[in-house]
Amino acid sequence: MRVVGYVRVSTTEQAREGFSLAAQRQAIAAECERRGWELVDVIADEGYSGRRDDRPGLQQVLLMLKRKRAKAVVVVRMDRLARSTQHLCEFILLSRRQKWGIVAMDFDFDTTTANGRLIARILASVAEWESEVNGERVREGMAEARASRKAEGQPVTWGFKRTTPDQVVSRIVRSRRRGDSFNKIAQKLDQAKVPPPGGGQRWYPSTVARIYNAATREAAAS
């Protein structure tokens, strides 16, 4: 199987033993040799936080996987790729749509196997459950606040509408329902030169997710 390795260090980790790019490269190469995989490349991001989706090395890896130049991405530790369960689930959903695998050596996590795919489905289900529970709590709070404001004769408005034009919110919702990832939507908004909320320099996937979730909660509560 052809695979691509991905290594990353943030600025604060560069001097820590075991986190160097060289150490990660060696570990990935050894694992691929052990499994009989063809390691087509090892791509690095140096000085980038795992919370950022705009890492140039990561984008190069995702492009290779999308173009079928590799069947899976291999990382020494899961946090080299994603720093939260929600973040990981975004990658899992993308990998399922595009039919490539994720291998994290620290968890023995391998979605190219039946057991790995089962774990991925469980993680995705837990993340979805957590999102739904949080959504229910937010809707209940919004409904209570709405009733209170109506009783006091106050207009009912919510924060995301005050900072993001309705047409941009609608665009985000339509793109998400078509199956676009938050990262892809953010890239498209930047390419279209849509001004980010709050006077920011660029769109981030977390910003897109926050606007989308607020929009869907508002629609459900109305």
VOBA-1610 file (N, C-alpha, C; in pm, whole numbers, padded with zeros to 5 digits, always signed):
BEGIN
Met+00085-00119+00000Met+00000+00000+00000Met+00089+00125+00000Arg+00053+00221-00082Arg+00126+00347-00088Arg+00071+00442+00018Val+00162+00497+00100Val+00119+00587+00207Val+00208+00711+00206Val+00156+00818+00267Val+00233+00941+00285Val+00245+00968+00434Gly+00364+01003+00479Gly+00383+01037+00618Gly+00361+01185+00642Tyr+00314+01220+00761Tyr+00296+01360+00797Tyr+00359+01382+00934Val+00447+01482+00943Val+00514+01514+01069Val+00493+01663+01098Arg+00488+01696+01227Arg+00465+01835+01266Arg+00529+01863+01399Val+00584+01982+01414Val+00626+02033+01544Val+00580+02178+01555Ser+00534+02214+01673Ser+00506+02355+01700Ser+00632+02417+01757Thr+00635+02547+01766Thr+00756+02617+01812Thr+00800+02570+01950Thr+00705+02548+02040Thr+00738+02510+02177Thr+00786+02366+02188Glu+00761+02284+02085Glu+00795+02143+02091Glu+00926+02110+02024Gln+00984+02204+01949Gln+01098+02172+01864Gln+01218+02119+01942Ala+01235+02164+02066Ala+01352+02123+02144Ala+01325+02001+02232Arg+01201+01952+02232Arg+01168+01840+02320Arg+01207+01708+02257Glu+01269+01623+02335Glu+01315+01493+02286Glu+01195+01409+02240Gly+01209+01349+02124Gly+01103+01263+02072Gly+01003+01335+01987Phe+01008+01469+01985Phe+00913+01543+01904Phe+00977+01600+01777Ser+01108+01582+01760Ser+01174+01642+01645Ser+01121+01583+01515Leu+01131+01661+01408Leu+01087+01613+01277Leu+01165+01489+01236Ala+01295+01488+01264Ala+01379+01374+01227Ala+01333+01247+01298Ala+01302+01259+01428Ala+01258+01142+01505Ala+01126+01089+01452Gln+01036+01179+01417Gln+00907+01136+01363Gln+00924+01069+01227Arg+01010+01126+01142Arg+01037+01066+01010Arg+01091+00924+01025Gln+01187+00907+01116Gln+01248+00775+01136Gln+01145+00674+01184Ala+01057+00715+01276Ala+00956+00624+01330Ala+00858+00583+01221Ile+00817+00678+01137Ile+00723+00647+01029Ile+00788+00554+00927Ala+00913+00581+00891Ala+00983+00497+00795Ala+00997+00354+00847Ala+01030+00339+00975Ala+01045+00206+01035Ala+00912+00131+01037Glu+00804+00202+01069Glu+00672+00138+01073Glu+00629+00094+00934Cys+00653+00176+00834Cys+00616+00140+00697Cys+00696+00020+00648Glu+00824+00016+00685Glu+00906-00099+00648Glu+00855-00226+00716Arg+00817-00214+00842Arg+00766-00330+00917Arg+00639-00385+00854Arg+00553-00294+00806Arg+00424-00337+00750Arg+00432-00366+00600Gly+00544-00335+00539Gly+00557-00359+00396Gly+00486-00256+00311Trp+00472-00135+00365Trp+00407-00027+00291Trp+00511+00053+00212Glu+00468+00111+00101Glu+00554+00199+00023Glu+00534+00343+00071Leu+00636+00400+00129Leu+00630+00538+00179Leu+00670+00632+00066Val+00571+00699+00005Val+00598+00780-00113Val+00659+00916-00077Asp+00631+00964+00044Asp+00685+01093+00086Asp+00656+01113+00234Val+00732+01199+00298Val+00703+01244+00434Val+00702+01397+00431Ile+00588+01454+00461Ile+00569+01599+00448Ile+00560+01661+00587Ala+00626+01774+00604Ala+00640+01834+00737Ala+00576+01973+00745Asp+00527+02003+00865Asp+00488+02139+00904Asp+00569+02174+01027Glu+00651+02276+01016Glu+00737+02316+01128Glu+00690+02450+01183Gly+00661+02452+01313Gly+00618+02576+01377Gly+00470+02606+01359Tyr+00389+02503+01332Tyr+00245+02522+01315Tyr+00169+02450+01425Ser+00069+02515+01480Ser-00017+02454+01581Ser-00109+02352+01516Gly-00140+02245+01592Gly-00233+02144+01543Gly-00376+02193+01537Arg-00402+02309+01594Arg-00537+02364+01590Arg-00566+02435+01457Arg-00462+02454+01376Arg-00480+02526+01249Arg-00499+02427+01135Asp-00598+02452+01051Asp-00621+02369+00932Asp-00548+02422+00810Asp-00491+02542+00819Asp-00427+02602+00702Asp-00278+02568+00695Arg-00237+02461+00764Arg-00097+02420+00759Arg-00061+02380+00616Pro+00044+02438+00557Pro+00075+02408+00416Pro+00111+02263+00393Gly+00185+02202+00485Gly+00218+02061+00468Gly+00095+01973+00472Leu+00005+02001+00566Leu-00119+01925+00577Leu-00201+01937+00449Gln-00211+02059+00395Gln-00288+02078+00272Gln-00225+01999+00157Gln-00093+01990+00154Gln-00026+01911+00051Gln-00058+01763+00067Val-00060+01714+00191Val-00095+01575+00218Val-00238+01546+00172Leu-00331+01634+00209Leu-00471+01613+00172Leu-00489+01613+00021Leu-00413+01695-00049Leu-00420+01698-00195Leu-00368+01567-00253Met-00258+01515-00199Met-00205+01386-00246Met-00306+01274-00226Leu-00373+01274-00112Leu-00472+01170-00083Leu-00593+01183-00176Lys-00636+01306-00197Lys-00751+01328-00285Lys-00721+01283-00427Arg-00597+01304-00473Arg-00557+01267-00609Arg-00510+01123-00620Lys-00528+01045-00511Lys-00498+00901-00508Lys-00349+00872-00526Arg-00263+00966-00490Arg-00119+00940-00496Arg-00075+00859-00374Ala-00161+00847-00276Ala-00137+00764-00158Ala-00273+00716-00108Lys-00270+00600-00040Lys-00395+00542+00010Lys-00421+00574+00156Ala-00320+00627+00226Ala-00338+00658+00368Ala-00231+00758+00412Val-00260+00829+00521Val-00163+00918+00584Val-00121+00854+00716Val+00010+00857+00745Val+00063+00795+00866Val+00125+00904+00954Val+00087+00904+01083Val+00145+00997+01180Val+00194+00919+01300Val+00298+00970+01366Val+00351+00904+01485Val+00252+00914+01600Arg+00191+01033+01615Arg+00093+01055+01720Arg-00028+01124+01662Met-00146+01091+01716Met-00269+01147+01663Met-00270+01299+01672Asp-00209+01355+01778Asp-00213+01500+01793Asp-00125+01573+01692Arg-00044+01499+01615Arg+00027+01562+01503Arg-00072+01603+01395Leu-00182+01528+01384Leu-00282+01553+01281Leu-00396+01639+01335Ala-00453+01600+01449Ala-00570+01670+01504Ala-00555+01683+01654Arg-00605+01795+01710Arg-00588+01822+01852Arg-00717+01806+01933Ser-00825+01759+01871Ser-00950+01737+01943Ser-01030+01628+01872Thr-01126+01569+01943Thr-01211+01466+01884Thr-01291+01522+01767Gln-01344+01644+01784Gln-01421+01705+01676Gln-01334+01726+01553His-01211+01772+01577His-01118+01795+01467His-01087+01663+01396Leu-01061+01558+01474Leu-01033+01427+01417Leu-01151+01376+01335Cys-01271+01398+01386Cys-01390+01349+01314Cys-01406+01418+01179Glu-01363+01543+01169Glu-01366+01612+01040Glu-01277+01538+00940Phe-01158+01497+00985Phe-01067+01423+00897Phe-01124+01284+00864Ile-01186+01220+00963Ile-01244+01087+00939Ile-01353+01094+00834Leu-01443+01193+00846Leu-01551+01207+00749Leu-01496+01237+00610Leu-01393+01323+00603Leu-01331+01353+00474Leu-01267+01228+00414Ser-01199+01150+00498Ser-01133+01029+00448Ser-01234+00927+00398Arg-01349+00920+00462Arg-01452+00825+00417Arg-01510+00867+00283Arg-01528+00999+00265Arg-01582+01046+00137Arg-01482+01022+00024Gln-01355+01045+00051Gln-01254+01035-00053Gln-01184+00899-00057Lys-01219+00811+00038Lys-01170+00672+00038Lys-01018+00662+00057Trp-00969+00723+00166Trp-00830+00703+00207Trp-00827+00680+00358Gly-00713+00631+00407Gly-00705+00590+00545Gly-00623+00682+00633Ile-00640+00667+00765Ile-00564+00740+00865Ile-00497+00639+00957Val-00367+00651+00975Val-00293+00560+01063Val-00218+00644+01166Ala-00251+00624+01295Ala-00182+00692+01405Ala-00114+00585+01489Met+00018+00590+01496Met+00095+00483+01558Met+00076+00476+01709Asp+00051+00589+01776Asp+00041+00586+01922Asp-00084+00515+01971Phe-00195+00523+01896Phe-00319+00457+01935Phe-00341+00326+01861Asp-00246+00287+01776Asp-00267+00172+01688Asp-00399+00192+01611Phe-00419+00315+01568Phe-00542+00355+01498Phe-00517+00345+01348Asp-00595+00263+01279Asp-00571+00237+01137Asp-00705+00216+01068Thr-00754+00318+00998Thr-00885+00307+00933Thr-00879+00231+00801Thr-00762+00175+00768Thr-00754+00086+00651Thr-00795-00056+00690Thr-00818-00079+00822Thr-00860-00210+00870Thr-01004-00203+00921Ala-01066-00320+00934Ala-01205-00325+00983Ala-01214-00273+01126Asn-01118-00312+01212Asn-01120-00264+01351Asn-01103-00113+01358Gly-01013-00059+01275Gly-00991+00084+01273Gly-01114+00160+01227Arg-01181+00105+01127Arg-01304+00171+01078Arg-01413+00168+01184Leu-01420+00059+01261Leu-01517+00051+01371Leu-01490+00159+01474Ile-01362+00175+01514Ile-01326+00280+01611Ile-01361+00417+01556Ala-01335+00439+01426Ala-01366+00569+01365Ala-01516+00597+01370Arg-01597+00494+01345Arg-01742+00514+01350Arg-01787+00546+01492Ile-01725+00479+01590Ile-01762+00506+01730Ile-01725+00649+01768Leu-01605+00693+01730Leu-01563+00831+01759Leu-01657+00931+01695Ala-01693+00906+01568Ala-01784+00997+01498Ala-01920+01000+01565Ser-01968+00882+01610Ser-02099+00876+01676Ser-02097+00951+01809Val-01988+00934+01886Val-01978+01005+02014Val-01974+01156+01992Ala-01897+01199+01892Ala-01888+01342+01862Ala-02024+01396+01819Glu-02097+01317+01739Glu-02230+01361+01694Glu-02326+01369+01812Trp-02319+01268+01901Trp-02404+01270+02020Trp-02375+01392+02106Glu-02246+01420+02128Glu-02206+01536+02208Glu-02258+01665+02146Ser-02248+01674+02013Ser-02296+01794+01944Ser-02447+01810+01959Glu-02521+01697+01949Glu-02666+01703+01960Glu-02709+01742+02102Val-02641+01685+02202Val-02674+01719+02341Val-02649+01867+02368Asn-02533+01915+02321Asn-02503+02058+02338Asn-02603+02144+02264Gly-02643+02098+02145Gly-02741+02172+02067Gly-02875+02181+02138Glu-02917+02070+02202Glu-03043+02070+02276Glu-03038+02170+02391Arg-02925+02173+02461Arg-02912+02266+02574Arg-02915+02411+02526Val-02846+02435+02413Val-02844+02571+02360Val-02983+02612+02313Arg-03054+02520+02245Arg-03190+02553+02197Arg-03283+02584+02313Glu-03270+02505+02421Glu-03354+02531+02538Glu-03325+02669+02596Gly-03196+02703+02604Gly-03159+02834+02656Gly-03206+02946+02565Met-03193+02924+02433Met-03237+03026+02337Met-03389+03045+02343Ala-03462+02933+02356Ala-03607+02942+02364Ala-03651+03019+02487Glu-03583+02993+02599Glu-03614+03065+02722Glu-03583+03213+02708Ala-03467+03243+02648Ala-03430+03384+02629Ala-03526+03452+02531Arg-03565+03380+02426Arg-03660+03436+02328Arg-03792+03471+02395Ala-03843+03377+02476Ala-03970+03401+02544Ala-03959+03521+02638Ser-03846+03531+02707Ser-03826+03642+02799Ser-03821+03775+02726Arg-03751+03777+02613Arg-03740+03902+02536Arg-03874+03942+02477Lys-03947+03843+02428Lys-04080+03874+02372Lys-04171+03930+02481Ala-04164+03868+02600Ala-04249+03914+02711Ala-04216+04058+02749Glu-04089+04097+02732Glu-04047+04232+02766Glu-04057+04328+02649Gly-04105+04276+02535Gly-04121+04361+02418Gly-03991+04397+02349Gln-03886+04316+02370Gln-03756+04342+02308Gln-03743+04264+02178Pro-03669+04318+02081Pro-03645+04244+01957Pro-03558+04122+01984Val-03585+04014+01912Val-03510+03891+01929Val-03406+03880+01819Thr-03278+03896+01853Thr-03168+03884+01756Thr-03057+03804+01821Trp-02970+03748+01737Trp-02860+03668+01787Trp-02730+03715+01725Gly-02622+03693+01800Gly-02492+03751+01769Gly-02441+03730+01628Phe-02454+03607+01569Phe-02392+03583+01441Phe-02454+03667+01331Lys-02580+03706+01347Lys-02644+03789+01245Lys-02595+03933+01253Arg-02550+03974+01368Arg-02505+04112+01382Arg-02369+04133+01317Thr-02290+04028+01306Thr-02156+04043+01252Thr-02138+03979+01116Thr-02225+03890+01076Thr-02214+03820+00948Thr-02339+03844+00865Pro-02326+03897+00742Pro-02444+03922+00658Pro-02524+03795+00633Asp-02654+03810+00618Asp-02742+03695+00598Asp-02701+03613+00475Gln-02657+03681+00367Gln-02622+03607+00246Gln-02498+03520+00267Val-02407+03564+00354Val-02288+03484+00383Val-02327+03363+00468Val-02415+03385+00566Val-02465+03274+00648Val-02533+03171+00560Ser-02617+03216+00468Ser-02688+03124+00379Ser-02590+03047+00291Arg-02487+03115+00246Arg-02386+03048+00163Arg-02315+02937+00241Ile-02281+02965+00365Ile-02216+02866+00450Ile-02306+02746+00472Val-02432+02771+00503Val-02528+02663+00527Val-02545+02577+00402Arg-02559+02640+00284Arg-02576+02564+00160Arg-02453+02479+00131Ser-02335+02535+00150Ser-02212+02461+00122Ser-02198+02341+00216Arg-02230+02362+00342Arg-02219+02254+00439Arg-02317+02142+00406Arg-02438+02178+00366Arg-02539+02076+00333Arg-02504+02000+00205Arg-02419+02062+00121Arg-02370+01991+00002Arg-02259+01892+00038Gly-02211+01899+00161Gly-02108+01806+00204Gly-01970+01866+00215Asp-01955+01998+00193Asp-01824+02062+00204Asp-01778+02065+00350Ser-01650+02042+00374Ser-01595+02054+00509Ser-01586+02200+00548Phe-01575+02228+00678Phe-01559+02365+00722Phe-01431+02426+00667Asn-01328+02345+00654Asn-01202+02393+00599Asn-01219+02436+00454Lys-01290+02355+00375Lys-01312+02387+00234Lys-01396+02513+00219Ile-01499+02527+00303Ile-01584+02646+00298Ile-01501+02771+00329Ala-01415+02761+00432Ala-01330+02875+00468Ala-01239+02913+00352Gln-01183+02815+00284Gln-01096+02843+00170Gln-01172+02913+00059Lys-01295+02867+00032Lys-01376+02928-00074Lys-01412+03073-00040Leu-01443+03098+00086Leu-01475+03235+00128Leu-01355+03326+00113Asp-01236+03275+00147Asp-01114+03354+00128Asp-01088+03380-00019Gln-01108+03278-00103Gln-01086+03294-00247Gln-01182+03395-00308Ala-01305+03398-00253Ala-01405+03493-00303Ala-01389+03631-00239Lys-01288+03645-00149Lys-01260+03773-00081Lys-01378+03823+00000Val-01450+03728+00063Val-01559+03764+00154Val-01497+03810+00286Pro-01527+03931+00333Pro-01466+03981+00458Pro-01502+03893+00577Pro-01404+03847+00654Pro-01432+03767+00774Pro-01499+03853+00881Pro-01577+03793+00971Pro-01640+03871+01078Pro-01537+03924+01176Gly-01566+04038+01234Gly-01478+04095+01334Gly-01353+04159+01279Gly-01347+04178+01147Gly-01231+04242+01088Gly-01107+04155+01082Gly-01125+04023+01084Gly-01011+03932+01078Gly-00944+03933+00941Gln-00825+03869+00936Gln-00747+03865+00813Gln-00792+03754+00719Arg-00849+03646+00773Arg-00889+03533+00690Arg-00997+03454+00762Trp-01061+03364+00686Trp-01161+03276+00743Trp-01095+03152+00801Tyr-01139+03110+00919Tyr-01091+02988+00980Tyr-01204+02886+00985Pro-01172+02756+00976Pro-01277+02653+00985Pro-01360+02665+01112Ser-01296+02700+01223Ser-01370+02714+01350Ser-01472+02827+01342Thr-01440+02935+01269Thr-01534+03046+01252Thr-01652+03002+01169Val-01624+02929+01060Val-01730+02879+00973Val-01821+02784+01052Ala-01760+02696+01132Ala-01839+02601+01212Ala-01928+02674+01312Arg-01875+02778+01375Arg-01953+02853+01473Arg-02073+02921+01407Ile-02052+02979+01289Ile-02162+03046+01218Ile-02266+02944+01173Tyr-02217+02831+01120Tyr-02311+02727+01073Tyr-02394+02673+01189Asn-02329+02641+01301Asn-02402+02587+01416Asn-02502+02687+01471Ala-02463+02815+01476Ala-02556+02917+01524Ala-02675+02930+01431Ala-02651+02922+01300Ala-02759+02934+01202Ala-02857+02818+01214Thr-02804+02696+01229Thr-02892+02579+01237Thr-02969+02578+01369Arg-02906+02625+01478Arg-02978+02634+01604Arg-03089+02738+01597Glu-03061+02850+01531Glu-03162+02953+01516Glu-03279+02902+01435Ala-03251+02825+01328Ala-03357+02771+01244Ala-03441+02670+01322Ala-03376+02588+01405Ala-03448+02488+01483Ala-03534+02551+01592Ala-03489+02665+01645Ala-03562+02730+01755Ala-03678+02816+01704Ser-03674+02851+01576Ser-03778+02942+01526Ser-03907+02867+01492
//
